[in-house]
Amino acid sequence: MLNDVRSVLIFANFWGAAQTSHLKLQSFRKQGAAPELYVLAQFEENARPVIGSIHLLRGILEGFPRLYPFIEDVQCVEEISQLKIEDIIREFPEFTIKTCDNRLSIHHGDSEEPCVEAVSLPLKSETVPLAGEFRVNIGEAVVPPTHGQIEILTSEEETDLQRRDSAPQVYKIIRPGVLRHGPLSHALERDQIYNAPYSRFRFIWRERERIPAELSVEEVRTQVSELLFEHLNHIKQSHMRMIQFSIEKRRLALENLYLRREIEREYSFSGIVGQSSKIRELFGLIRSLAETDVTVLIRGETGTGKELIARAIHYNSPRKTKRFAAINCRALFETLRE
């Protein structure tokens, strides 16, 4: 059992590190005779979800409320899915997709008879006022609130002619079926919505009779939940900063390499102009000196290029990756020079 727990924790850590930087979560509640709780989940385009991602997220959403002692049973229903039908089919290589006008059909092998059919339609939106406790979310919101309310997608078709053109296009299953490949299977249920901009989950739960206690377990759970979500948010920010630091480090390394090459190009022999026999002899002397580890004294009148020769020796020697320090001894007192 401990090995299983350890494996789950390790896997959860890997999944959290990989997904929380690309996953937005947002909750809201609809008021009515019986309050309804919903969660919106959106994966970024560079981390498009697969079947396993949605199942894992749904399992976490369904399992976490069971930590509360007053929850007897809970079910998480996915009303709208961000899963793309094209991505689902990639996991079932024996099936193919055919599209015609606004209809999509899934076929098994070379069969002309479709096993699943879907129709493309625009989704209707509804405006929901936000309760105070739902105005704070982890990271960025899936649907940013405006004046204390949000406009979210429903599973119904948009019938308003003025809003149909701007409404998101999705696929609605009109002929259900099950896709299978080895032990893997996925059911495409009737009226299920796919290819939506985000997923929408609805919670159905049943509560036990609450037993009064001196210390409210619910308050403790709520505080722990807030600390956990805050920790996840900090992890996300840390990952983003690490990525930025890595990018900046690589940029500085490339810039350093570029500058080194520019310095070598500037202070190698290319900085000394001349083609005479004396200059060629000087080049040979510089090469010979650069290969040794002896102290070199360069003498000459002011302006004859003594420092240029010194730099040429340095940048053609094994020490060329080190810094070259030029010191004007005339500007130093004798004691300081010593």
Secondary structure by P-SEA (a helix, b strand, c coil): caaaaaaaaaaaaaaaaaccccbbbbbbbbbccbbbbbbbbbbcccccccaaaaaaaaaaaaaaacccccccbbbbbbccccccaaaaaaacccbbbbbcccbbbbbccccccccbbbbbbbbbbbbbbbccccccccccccccccccbbbbbccccccccccccccbbbbbbcbbbbbbcccbbbbbcccccccccbbbbbbbbcccccccccccaaaaaaaaaaaaaaaaaaaaaaaaaaaaaaaaaaaaaaaaaaaaaaaaaaccccccccccaaaaaaaaaaaaaaaccbbbbbbbcccccaaaaaaaaaaacccccbbbbbbccccccccccc
